[in-house]
Amino acid sequence: MPTIINSPGNMDDSATGVVVGVLVALLVIALFIIYYGLPAFKNTTENPNSDNVNLNVTLPVDNSAPSAPNNTSAY
């Protein structure tokens, strides 16, 4: 009868992948916070009472409407 040897392999290699994966995930999260989070936080705290809104709106002129008669003619 043949002898079957079931060797589990090197246990140190399996934990290395998990550690590297966690470190890469933390690096990606830190870069996301630095790139997007800090500028957004700075913009919200820079002018907290900024209620000045300057809107320059020009209304279109309706040239299709008939003009009013001119009643200033001399008799």
N, CA, C and O atoms as a Maestro MAE file, in Angstrom:
{
 s_m_m2io_version
 :::
 2.0.0
}

f_m_ct {
 s_m_title
 :::
 protein
 m_atom[300] {
  # First column is atom index #
  i_m_mmod_type
  r_m_x_coord
  r_m_y_coord
  r_m_z_coord
  i_m_residue_number
  s_m_chain_name
  s_m_pdb_residue_name
  s_m_pdb_atom_name
  i_m_atomic_number
  :::
  1 25 0.842 -1.167 0.000 1 A "MET " " N  " 7
  2 3 0.000 0.000 0.000 1 A "MET " " CA " 6
  3 2 0.894 1.239 0.000 1 A "MET " " C  " 6
  4 15 1.863 1.305 0.757 1 A "MET " " O  " 8
  5 25 0.570 2.230 -0.854 2 A "PRO " " N  " 7
  6 3 1.436 3.405 -0.927 2 A "PRO " " CA " 6
  7 2 1.245 4.321 0.278 2 A "PRO " " C  " 6
  8 15 0.165 4.407 0.863 2 A "PRO " " O  " 8
  9 25 2.322 4.992 0.620 3 A "THR " " N  " 7
  10 3 2.286 5.938 1.739 3 A "THR " " CA " 6
  11 2 2.056 7.344 1.182 3 A "THR " " C  " 6
  12 15 2.780 7.783 0.288 3 A "THR " " O  " 8
  13 25 1.049 8.051 1.709 4 A "ILE " " N  " 7
  14 3 0.719 9.413 1.276 4 A "ILE " " CA " 6
  15 2 1.216 10.373 2.338 4 A "ILE " " C  " 6
  16 15 0.854 10.282 3.511 4 A "ILE " " O  " 8
  17 25 2.060 11.303 1.891 5 A "ILE " " N  " 7
  18 3 2.586 12.319 2.809 5 A "ILE " " CA " 6
  19 2 1.929 13.649 2.434 5 A "ILE " " C  " 6
  20 15 2.134 14.169 1.337 5 A "ILE " " O  " 8
  21 25 1.161 14.174 3.335 6 A "ASN " " N  " 7
  22 3 0.451 15.438 3.109 6 A "ASN " " CA " 6
  23 2 1.184 16.542 3.870 6 A "ASN " " C  " 6
  24 15 0.946 16.753 5.059 6 A "ASN " " O  " 8
  25 25 2.065 17.233 3.179 7 A "SER " " N  " 7
  26 3 2.809 18.294 3.855 7 A "SER " " CA " 6
  27 2 2.067 19.619 3.670 7 A "SER " " C  " 6
  28 15 1.698 19.971 2.550 7 A "SER " " O  " 8
  29 25 1.849 20.350 4.759 8 A "PRO " " N  " 7
  30 3 1.088 21.592 4.670 8 A "PRO " " CA " 6
  31 2 1.846 22.727 3.996 8 A "PRO " " C  " 6
  32 15 1.231 23.743 3.674 8 A "PRO " " O  " 8
  33 25 3.116 22.609 3.773 9 A "GLY " " N  " 7
  34 3 3.877 23.685 3.146 9 A "GLY " " CA " 6
  35 2 4.424 24.638 4.183 9 A "GLY " " C  " 6
  36 15 4.385 24.361 5.382 9 A "GLY " " O  " 8
  37 25 4.926 25.749 3.719 10 A "ASN " " N  " 7
  38 3 5.524 26.733 4.604 10 A "ASN " " CA " 6
  39 2 4.434 27.677 5.112 10 A "ASN " " C  " 6
  40 15 3.778 28.342 4.311 10 A "ASN " " O  " 8
  41 25 4.237 27.743 6.388 11 A "MET " " N  " 7
  42 3 3.172 28.568 6.972 11 A "MET " " CA " 6
  43 2 3.535 30.057 6.967 11 A "MET " " C  " 6
  44 15 2.639 30.897 7.051 11 A "MET " " O  " 8
  45 25 4.813 30.406 6.872 12 A "ASP " " N  " 7
  46 3 5.212 31.809 6.877 12 A "ASP " " CA " 6
  47 2 4.785 32.524 5.595 12 A "ASP " " C  " 6
  48 15 4.498 33.720 5.637 12 A "ASP " " O  " 8
  49 25 4.736 31.843 4.483 13 A "ASP " " N  " 7
  50 3 4.379 32.467 3.213 13 A "ASP " " CA " 6
  51 2 2.908 32.872 3.165 13 A "ASP " " C  " 6
  52 15 2.572 33.859 2.510 13 A "ASP " " O  " 8
  53 25 2.037 32.152 3.827 14 A "SER " " N  " 7
  54 3 0.610 32.479 3.750 14 A "SER " " CA " 6
  55 2 0.287 33.772 4.484 14 A "SER " " C  " 6
  56 15 -0.599 34.504 4.044 14 A "SER " " O  " 8
  57 25 0.957 34.079 5.569 15 A "ALA " " N  " 7
  58 3 0.695 35.297 6.330 15 A "ALA " " CA " 6
  59 2 1.312 36.520 5.654 15 A "ALA " " C  " 6
  60 15 0.853 37.640 5.876 15 A "ALA " " O  " 8
  61 25 2.317 36.327 4.857 16 A "THR " " N  " 7
  62 3 2.980 37.451 4.196 16 A "THR " " CA " 6
  63 2 2.036 38.142 3.213 16 A "THR " " C  " 6
  64 15 2.031 39.370 3.127 16 A "THR " " O  " 8
  65 25 1.260 37.391 2.491 17 A "GLY " " N  " 7
  66 3 0.317 37.968 1.546 17 A "GLY " " CA " 6
  67 2 -0.746 38.802 2.232 17 A "GLY " " C  " 6
  68 15 -1.131 39.857 1.726 17 A "GLY " " O  " 8
  69 25 -1.218 38.345 3.367 18 A "VAL " " N  " 7
  70 3 -2.236 39.090 4.111 18 A "VAL " " CA " 6
  71 2 -1.653 40.398 4.643 18 A "VAL " " C  " 6
  72 15 -2.301 41.442 4.579 18 A "VAL " " O  " 8
  73 25 -0.445 40.338 5.162 19 A "VAL " " N  " 7
  74 3 0.187 41.541 5.701 19 A "VAL " " CA " 6
  75 2 0.430 42.561 4.588 19 A "VAL " " C  " 6
  76 15 0.174 43.751 4.773 19 A "VAL " " O  " 8
  77 25 0.916 42.110 3.448 20 A "VAL " " N  " 7
  78 3 1.147 43.014 2.329 20 A "VAL " " CA " 6
  79 2 -0.178 43.601 1.834 20 A "VAL " " C  " 6
  80 15 -0.246 44.788 1.512 20 A "VAL " " O  " 8
  81 25 -1.217 42.791 1.773 21 A "GLY " " N  " 7
  82 3 -2.526 43.282 1.349 21 A "GLY " " CA " 6
  83 2 -3.084 44.338 2.287 21 A "GLY " " C  " 6
  84 15 -3.647 45.332 1.829 21 A "GLY " " O  " 8
  85 25 -2.941 44.141 3.581 22 A "VAL " " N  " 7
  86 3 -3.422 45.120 4.559 22 A "VAL " " CA " 6
  87 2 -2.627 46.415 4.448 22 A "VAL " " C  " 6
  88 15 -3.203 47.500 4.524 22 A "VAL " " O  " 8
  89 25 -1.309 46.314 4.270 23 A "LEU " " N  " 7
  90 3 -0.492 47.520 4.138 23 A "LEU " " CA " 6
  91 2 -0.837 48.296 2.866 23 A "LEU " " C  " 6
  92 15 -0.879 49.526 2.894 23 A "LEU " " O  " 8
  93 25 -1.080 47.619 1.778 24 A "VAL " " N  " 7
  94 3 -1.463 48.294 0.533 24 A "VAL " " CA " 6
  95 2 -2.831 48.954 0.691 24 A "VAL " " C  " 6
  96 15 -3.037 50.070 0.215 24 A "VAL " " O  " 8
  97 25 -3.763 48.278 1.353 25 A "ALA " " N  " 7
  98 3 -5.088 48.866 1.574 25 A "ALA " " CA " 6
  99 2 -4.990 50.119 2.443 25 A "ALA " " C  " 6
  100 15 -5.653 51.118 2.162 25 A "ALA " " O  " 8
  101 25 -4.178 50.076 3.485 26 A "LEU " " N  " 7
  102 3 -4.005 51.255 4.335 26 A "LEU " " CA " 6
  103 2 -3.347 52.402 3.569 26 A "LEU " " C  " 6
  104 15 -3.699 53.565 3.767 26 A "LEU " " O  " 8
  105 25 -2.407 52.083 2.709 27 A "LEU " " N  " 7
  106 3 -1.766 53.111 1.894 27 A "LEU " " CA " 6
  107 2 -2.756 53.765 0.940 27 A "LEU " " C  " 6
  108 15 -2.743 54.985 0.774 27 A "LEU " " O  " 8
  109 25 -3.608 52.971 0.317 28 A "VAL " " N  " 7
  110 3 -4.605 53.519 -0.604 28 A "VAL " " CA " 6
  111 2 -5.607 54.392 0.148 28 A "VAL " " C  " 6
  112 15 -5.987 55.454 -0.346 28 A "VAL " " O  " 8
  113 25 -6.033 53.972 1.312 29 A "ILE " " N  " 7
  114 3 -6.971 54.765 2.117 29 A "ILE " " CA " 6
  115 2 -6.319 56.080 2.554 29 A "ILE " " C  " 6
  116 15 -6.959 57.131 2.520 29 A "ILE " " O  " 8
  117 25 -5.050 56.023 2.963 30 A "ALA " " N  " 7
  118 3 -4.355 57.242 3.394 30 A "ALA " " CA " 6
  119 2 -4.195 58.220 2.234 30 A "ALA " " C  " 6
  120 15 -4.382 59.423 2.413 30 A "ALA " " O  " 8
  121 25 -3.854 57.721 1.052 31 A "LEU " " N  " 7
  122 3 -3.728 58.603 -0.109 31 A "LEU " " CA " 6
  123 2 -5.068 59.206 -0.502 31 A "LEU " " C  " 6
  124 15 -5.122 60.365 -0.911 31 A "LEU " " O  " 8
  125 25 -6.148 58.444 -0.386 32 A "PHE " " N  " 7
  126 3 -7.483 58.962 -0.686 32 A "PHE " " CA " 6
  127 2 -7.844 60.092 0.272 32 A "PHE " " C  " 6
  128 15 -8.373 61.122 -0.148 32 A "PHE " " O  " 8
  129 25 -7.562 59.902 1.546 33 A "ILE " " N  " 7
  130 3 -7.882 60.931 2.539 33 A "ILE " " CA " 6
  131 2 -7.035 62.179 2.305 33 A "ILE " " C  " 6
  132 15 -7.532 63.300 2.418 33 A "ILE " " O  " 8
  133 25 -5.755 61.988 1.977 34 A "ILE " " N  " 7
  134 3 -4.879 63.139 1.746 34 A "ILE " " CA " 6
  135 2 -5.312 63.896 0.503 34 A "ILE " " C  " 6
  136 15 -5.335 65.127 0.501 34 A "ILE " " O  " 8
  137 25 -5.654 63.175 -0.549 35 A "TYR " " N  " 7
  138 3 -5.953 63.827 -1.828 35 A "TYR " " CA " 6
  139 2 -7.337 64.462 -1.853 35 A "TYR " " C  " 6
  140 15 -7.493 65.564 -2.378 35 A "TYR " " O  " 8
  141 25 -8.345 63.793 -1.297 36 A "TYR " " N  " 7
  142 3 -9.724 64.301 -1.356 36 A "TYR " " CA " 6
  143 2 -10.219 64.852 -0.018 36 A "TYR " " C  " 6
  144 15 -10.897 65.879 0.005 36 A "TYR " " O  " 8
  145 25 -9.902 64.208 1.065 37 A "GLY " " N  " 7
  146 3 -10.459 64.572 2.362 37 A "GLY " " CA " 6
  147 2 -9.936 65.871 2.921 37 A "GLY " " C  " 6
  148 15 -10.717 66.709 3.372 37 A "GLY " " O  " 8
  149 25 -8.628 66.056 2.902 38 A "LEU " " N  " 7
  150 3 -8.064 67.267 3.491 38 A "LEU " " CA " 6
  151 2 -8.449 68.536 2.740 38 A "LEU " " C  " 6
  152 15 -8.784 69.521 3.398 38 A "LEU " " O  " 8
  153 25 -8.424 68.584 1.406 39 A "PRO " " N  " 7
  154 3 -8.891 69.803 0.727 39 A "PRO " " CA " 6
  155 2 -10.370 70.088 0.974 39 A "PRO " " C  " 6
  156 15 -10.762 71.246 1.112 39 A "PRO " " O  " 8
  157 25 -11.182 69.057 1.028 40 A "ALA " " N  " 7
  158 3 -12.608 69.275 1.296 40 A "ALA " " CA " 6
  159 2 -12.812 69.796 2.707 40 A "ALA " " C  " 6
  160 15 -13.650 70.671 2.924 40 A "ALA " " O  " 8
  161 25 -12.064 69.278 3.668 41 A "PHE " " N  " 7
  162 3 -12.168 69.753 5.042 41 A "PHE " " CA " 6
  163 2 -11.669 71.188 5.158 41 A "PHE " " C  " 6
  164 15 -12.233 71.986 5.906 41 A "PHE " " O  " 8
  165 25 -10.620 71.514 4.425 42 A "LYS " " N  " 7
  166 3 -10.088 72.883 4.456 42 A "LYS " " CA " 6
  167 2 -11.099 73.866 3.872 42 A "LYS " " C  " 6
  168 15 -11.259 74.966 4.402 42 A "LYS " " O  " 8
  169 25 -11.782 73.494 2.798 43 A "ASN " " N  " 7
  170 3 -12.761 74.389 2.175 43 A "ASN " " CA " 6
  171 2 -13.967 74.615 3.059 43 A "ASN " " C  " 6
  172 15 -14.565 75.689 3.000 43 A "ASN " " O  " 8
  173 25 -14.350 73.651 3.873 44 A "THR " " N  " 7
  174 3 -15.510 73.838 4.741 44 A "THR " " CA " 6
  175 2 -15.176 74.676 5.961 44 A "THR " " C  " 6
  176 15 -16.049 75.353 6.503 44 A "THR " " O  " 8
  177 25 -13.923 74.641 6.401 45 A "THR " " N  " 7
  178 3 -13.565 75.397 7.605 45 A "THR " " CA " 6
  179 2 -12.947 76.749 7.291 45 A "THR " " C  " 6
  180 15 -12.723 77.540 8.207 45 A "THR " " O  " 8
  181 25 -12.664 77.039 6.025 46 A "GLU " " N  " 7
  182 3 -12.001 78.283 5.671 46 A "GLU " " CA " 6
  183 2 -12.919 79.497 5.857 46 A "GLU " " C  " 6
  184 15 -12.523 80.470 6.500 46 A "GLU " " O  " 8
  185 25 -14.128 79.455 5.309 47 A "ASN " " N  " 7
  186 3 -15.089 80.552 5.423 47 A "ASN " " CA " 6
  187 2 -16.424 79.993 5.914 47 A "ASN " " C  " 6
  188 15 -17.333 79.779 5.113 47 A "ASN " " O  " 8
  189 25 -16.550 79.757 7.209 48 A "PRO " " N  " 7
  190 3 -17.790 79.141 7.684 48 A "PRO " " CA " 6
  191 2 -19.002 80.062 7.599 48 A "PRO " " C  " 6
  192 15 -20.123 79.567 7.478 48 A "PRO " " O  " 8
  193 25 -18.825 81.392 7.658 49 A "ASN " " N  " 7
  194 3 -19.958 82.319 7.626 49 A "ASN " " CA " 6
  195 2 -20.004 83.078 6.310 49 A "ASN " " C  " 6
  196 15 -20.383 84.249 6.289 49 A "ASN " " O  " 8
  197 25 -19.637 82.451 5.244 50 A "SER " " N  " 7
  198 3 -19.625 83.097 3.940 50 A "SER " " CA " 6
  199 2 -21.014 83.006 3.320 50 A "SER " " C  " 6
  200 15 -21.375 81.992 2.723 50 A "SER " " O  " 8
  201 25 -21.796 84.094 3.471 51 A "ASP " " N  " 7
  202 3 -23.143 84.141 2.897 51 A "ASP " " CA " 6
  203 2 -23.197 85.064 1.685 51 A "ASP " " C  " 6
  204 15 -24.279 85.334 1.165 51 A "ASP " " O  " 8
  205 25 -22.069 85.541 1.239 52 A "ASN " " N  " 7
  206 3 -22.039 86.455 0.112 52 A "ASN " " CA " 6
  207 2 -22.162 85.668 -1.182 52 A "ASN " " C  " 6
  208 15 -21.270 84.905 -1.554 52 A "ASN " " O  " 8
  209 25 -23.274 85.866 -1.852 53 A "VAL " " N  " 7
  210 3 -23.497 85.199 -3.124 53 A "VAL " " CA " 6
  211 2 -23.671 86.281 -4.171 53 A "VAL " " C  " 6
  212 15 -24.567 87.117 -4.060 53 A "VAL " " O  " 8
  213 25 -22.829 86.271 -5.175 54 A "ASN " " N  " 7
  214 3 -22.881 87.279 -6.219 54 A "ASN " " CA " 6
  215 2 -23.366 86.612 -7.496 54 A "ASN " " C  " 6
  216 15 -22.633 85.839 -8.113 54 A "ASN " " O  " 8
  217 25 -24.589 86.906 -7.891 55 A "LEU " " N  " 7
  218 3 -25.157 86.340 -9.106 55 A "LEU " " CA " 6
  219 2 -25.411 87.462 -10.096 55 A "LEU " " C  " 6
  220 15 -26.110 88.428 -9.790 55 A "LEU " " O  " 8
  221 25 -24.847 87.331 -11.263 56 A "ASN " " N  " 7
  222 3 -25.096 88.274 -12.341 56 A "ASN " " CA " 6
  223 2 -25.900 87.543 -13.396 56 A "ASN " " C  " 6
  224 15 -25.359 86.762 -14.178 56 A "ASN " " O  " 8
  225 25 -27.195 87.804 -13.409 57 A "VAL " " N  " 7
  226 3 -28.095 87.111 -14.324 57 A "VAL " " CA " 6
  227 2 -28.624 88.121 -15.326 57 A "VAL " " C  " 6
  228 15 -29.163 89.159 -14.944 57 A "VAL " " O  " 8
  229 25 -28.471 87.818 -16.603 58 A "THR " " N  " 7
  230 3 -29.037 88.671 -17.636 58 A "THR " " CA " 6
  231 2 -30.242 87.942 -18.223 58 A "THR " " C  " 6
  232 15 -30.145 86.791 -18.648 58 A "THR " " O  " 8
  233 25 -31.359 88.623 -18.237 59 A "LEU " " N  " 7
  234 3 -32.580 88.025 -18.759 59 A "LEU " " CA " 6
  235 2 -32.633 88.207 -20.271 59 A "LEU " " C  " 6
  236 15 -32.278 89.270 -20.778 59 A "LEU " " O  " 8
  237 25 -33.065 87.200 -20.982 60 A "PRO " " N  " 7
  238 3 -33.144 87.332 -22.440 60 A "PRO " " CA " 6
  239 2 -34.272 88.286 -22.837 60 A "PRO " " C  " 6
  240 15 -35.291 88.368 -22.151 60 A "PRO " " O  " 8
  241 25 -34.089 88.996 -23.930 61 A "VAL " " N  " 7
  242 3 -35.081 89.940 -24.444 61 A "VAL " " CA " 6
  243 2 -35.973 89.195 -25.419 61 A "VAL " " C  " 6
  244 15 -35.495 88.494 -26.311 61 A "VAL " " O  " 8
  245 25 -37.283 89.359 -25.237 62 A "ASP " " N  " 7
  246 3 -38.256 88.693 -26.115 62 A "ASP " " CA " 6
  247 2 -38.580 89.637 -27.266 62 A "ASP " " C  " 6
  248 15 -39.367 90.568 -27.098 62 A "ASP " " O  " 8
  249 25 -37.984 89.410 -28.430 63 A "ASN " " N  " 7
  250 3 -38.207 90.264 -29.593 63 A "ASN " " CA " 6
  251 2 -39.435 89.843 -30.400 63 A "ASN " " C  " 6
  252 15 -39.802 90.525 -31.357 63 A "ASN " " O  " 8
  253 25 -40.061 88.760 -30.040 64 A "SER " " N  " 7
  254 3 -41.219 88.295 -30.808 64 A "SER " " CA " 6
  255 2 -42.514 88.981 -30.384 64 A "SER " " C  " 6
  256 15 -43.505 88.904 -31.110 64 A "SER " " O  " 8
  257 25 -42.535 89.653 -29.227 65 A "ALA " " N  " 7
  258 3 -43.743 90.330 -28.757 65 A "ALA " " CA " 6
  259 2 -43.933 91.635 -29.540 65 A "ALA " " C  " 6
  260 15 -42.953 92.316 -29.844 65 A "ALA " " O  " 8
  261 25 -45.173 91.990 -29.868 66 A "PRO " " N  " 7
  262 3 -45.403 93.251 -30.593 66 A "PRO " " CA " 6
  263 2 -45.107 94.436 -29.691 66 A "PRO " " C  " 6
  264 15 -45.348 94.398 -28.485 66 A "PRO " " O  " 8
  265 25 -44.579 95.489 -30.303 67 A "SER " " N  " 7
  266 3 -44.229 96.668 -29.519 67 A "SER " " CA " 6
  267 2 -45.485 97.518 -29.298 67 A "SER " " C  " 6
  268 15 -46.439 97.461 -30.073 67 A "SER " " O  " 8
  269 25 -45.456 98.296 -28.234 68 A "ALA " " N  " 7
  270 3 -46.588 99.169 -27.890 68 A "ALA " " CA " 6
  271 2 -46.622 100.341 -28.869 68 A "ALA " " C  " 6
  272 15 -45.571 100.791 -29.325 68 A "ALA " " O  " 8
  273 25 -47.822 100.844 -29.200 69 A "PRO " " N  " 7
  274 3 -47.917 101.984 -30.138 69 A "PRO " " CA " 6
  275 2 -47.306 103.229 -29.504 69 A "PRO " " C  " 6
  276 15 -47.330 103.404 -28.286 69 A "PRO " " O  " 8
  277 25 -46.772 104.066 -30.340 70 A "ASN " " N  " 7
  278 3 -46.152 105.289 -29.889 70 A "ASN " " CA " 6
  279 2 -47.219 106.387 -29.869 70 A "ASN " " C  " 6
  280 15 -47.713 106.780 -30.926 70 A "ASN " " O  " 8
  281 25 -47.582 106.891 -28.676 71 A "ASN " " N  " 7
  282 3 -48.637 107.903 -28.527 71 A "ASN " " CA " 6
  283 2 -48.049 109.309 -28.366 71 A "ASN " " C  " 6
  284 15 -48.737 110.204 -27.876 71 A "ASN " " O  " 8
  285 25 -46.837 109.511 -28.754 72 A "THR " " N  " 7
  286 3 -46.210 110.824 -28.556 72 A "THR " " CA " 6
  287 2 -46.175 111.633 -29.861 72 A "THR " " C  " 6
  288 15 -45.407 112.589 -29.962 72 A "THR " " O  " 8
  289 25 -46.980 111.271 -30.849 73 A "SER " " N  " 7
  290 3 -46.955 112.026 -32.106 73 A "SER " " CA " 6
  291 2 -47.657 113.387 -31.934 73 A "SER " " C  " 6
  292 15 -48.601 113.511 -31.154 73 A "SER " " O  " 8
  293 25 -47.191 114.381 -32.656 74 A "ALA " " N  " 7
  294 3 -47.754 115.728 -32.573 74 A "ALA " " CA " 6
  295 2 -48.985 115.839 -33.458 74 A "ALA " " C  " 6
  296 15 -49.072 115.141 -34.469 74 A "ALA " " O  " 8
  297 25 -49.974 116.728 -33.094 75 A "TYR " " N  " 7
  298 3 -51.209 116.901 -33.868 75 A "TYR " " CA " 6
  299 2 -51.106 118.079 -34.751 75 A "TYR " " C  " 6
  300 15 -52.047 118.387 -35.482 75 A "TYR " " O  " 8
  :::
 }
 m_bond[299] {
  # First column is bond index #
  i_m_from
  i_m_to
  i_m_order
  :::
  1 1 2 1
  2 2 3 1
  3 3 4 2
  4 3 5 1
  5 5 6 1
  6 6 7 1
  7 7 8 2
  8 7 9 1
  9 9 10 1
  10 10 11 1
  11 11 12 2
  12 11 13 1
  13 13 14 1
  14 14 15 1
  15 15 16 2
  16 15 17 1
  17 17 18 1
  18 18 19 1
  19 19 20 2
  20 19 21 1
  21 21 22 1
  22 22 23 1
  23 23 24 2
  24 23 25 1
  25 25 26 1
  26 26 27 1
  27 27 28 2
  28 27 29 1
  29 29 30 1
  30 30 31 1
  31 31 32 2
  32 31 33 1
  33 33 34 1
  34 34 35 1
  35 35 36 2
  36 35 37 1
  37 37 38 1
  38 38 39 1
  39 39 40 2
  40 39 41 1
  41 41 42 1
  42 42 43 1
  43 43 44 2
  44 43 45 1
  45 45 46 1
  46 46 47 1
  47 47 48 2
  48 47 49 1
  49 49 50 1
  50 50 51 1
  51 51 52 2
  52 51 53 1
  53 53 54 1
  54 54 55 1
  55 55 56 2
  56 55 57 1
  57 57 58 1
  58 58 59 1
  59 59 60 2
  60 59 61 1
  61 61 62 1
  62 62 63 1
  63 63 64 2
  64 63 65 1
  65 65 66 1
  66 66 67 1
  67 67 68 2
  68 67 69 1
  69 69 70 1
  70 70 71 1
  71 71 72 2
  72 71 73 1
  73 73 74 1
  74 74 75 1
  75 75 76 2
  76 75 77 1
  77 77 78 1
  78 78 79 1
  79 79 80 2
  80 79 81 1
  81 81 82 1
  82 82 83 1
  83 83 84 2
  84 83 85 1
  85 85 86 1
  86 86 87 1
  87 87 88 2
  88 87 89 1
  89 89 90 1
  90 90 91 1
  91 91 92 2
  92 91 93 1
  93 93 94 1
  94 94 95 1
  95 95 96 2
  96 95 97 1
  97 97 98 1
  98 98 99 1
  99 99 100 2
  100 99 101 1
  101 101 102 1
  102 102 103 1
  103 103 104 2
  104 103 105 1
  105 105 106 1
  106 106 107 1
  107 107 108 2
  108 107 109 1
  109 109 110 1
  110 110 111 1
  111 111 112 2
  112 111 113 1
  113 113 114 1
  114 114 115 1
  115 115 116 2
  116 115 117 1
  117 117 118 1
  118 118 119 1
  119 119 120 2
  120 119 121 1
  121 121 122 1
  122 122 123 1
  123 123 124 2
  124 123 125 1
  125 125 126 1
  126 126 127 1
  127 127 128 2
  128 127 129 1
  129 129 130 1
  130 130 131 1
  131 131 132 2
  132 131 133 1
  133 133 134 1
  134 134 135 1
  135 135 136 2
  136 135 137 1
  137 137 138 1
  138 138 139 1
  139 139 140 2
  140 139 141 1
  141 141 142 1
  142 142 143 1
  143 143 144 2
  144 143 145 1
  145 145 146 1
  146 146 147 1
  147 147 148 2
  148 147 149 1
  149 149 150 1
  150 150 151 1
  151 151 152 2
  152 151 153 1
  153 153 154 1
  154 154 155 1
  155 155 156 2
  156 155 157 1
  157 157 158 1
  158 158 159 1
  159 159 160 2
  160 159 161 1
  161 161 162 1
  162 162 163 1
  163 163 164 2
  164 163 165 1
  165 165 166 1
  166 166 167 1
  167 167 168 2
  168 167 169 1
  169 169 170 1
  170 170 171 1
  171 171 172 2
  172 171 173 1
  173 173 174 1
  174 174 175 1
  175 175 176 2
  176 175 177 1
  177 177 178 1
  178 178 179 1
  179 179 180 2
  180 179 181 1
  181 181 182 1
  182 182 183 1
  183 183 184 2
  184 183 185 1
  185 185 186 1
  186 186 187 1
  187 187 188 2
  188 187 189 1
  189 189 190 1
  190 190 191 1
  191 191 192 2
  192 191 193 1
  193 193 194 1
  194 194 195 1
  195 195 196 2
  196 195 197 1
  197 197 198 1
  198 198 199 1
  199 199 200 2
  200 199 201 1
  201 201 202 1
  202 202 203 1
  203 203 204 2
  204 203 205 1
  205 205 206 1
  206 206 207 1
  207 207 208 2
  208 207 209 1
  209 209 210 1
  210 210 211 1
  211 211 212 2
  212 211 213 1
  213 213 214 1
  214 214 215 1
  215 215 216 2
  216 215 217 1
  217 217 218 1
  218 218 219 1
  219 219 220 2
  220 219 221 1
  221 221 222 1
  222 222 223 1
  223 223 224 2
  224 223 225 1
  225 225 226 1
  226 226 227 1
  227 227 228 2
  228 227 229 1
  229 229 230 1
  230 230 231 1
  231 231 232 2
  232 231 233 1
  233 233 234 1
  234 234 235 1
  235 235 236 2
  236 235 237 1
  237 237 238 1
  238 238 239 1
  239 239 240 2
  240 239 241 1
  241 241 242 1
  242 242 243 1
  243 243 244 2
  244 243 245 1
  245 245 246 1
  246 246 247 1
  247 247 248 2
  248 247 249 1
  249 249 250 1
  250 250 251 1
  251 251 252 2
  252 251 253 1
  253 253 254 1
  254 254 255 1
  255 255 256 2
  256 255 257 1
  257 257 258 1
  258 258 259 1
  259 259 260 2
  260 259 261 1
  261 261 262 1
  262 262 263 1
  263 263 264 2
  264 263 265 1
  265 265 266 1
  266 266 267 1
  267 267 268 2
  268 267 269 1
  269 269 270 1
  270 270 271 1
  271 271 272 2
  272 271 273 1
  273 273 274 1
  274 274 275 1
  275 275 276 2
  276 275 277 1
  277 277 278 1
  278 278 279 1
  279 279 280 2
  280 279 281 1
  281 281 282 1
  282 282 283 1
  283 283 284 2
  284 283 285 1
  285 285 286 1
  286 286 287 1
  287 287 288 2
  288 287 289 1
  289 289 290 1
  290 290 291 1
  291 291 292 2
  292 291 293 1
  293 293 294 1
  294 294 295 1
  295 295 296 2
  296 295 297 1
  297 297 298 1
  298 298 299 1
  299 299 300 2
  :::
 }
}
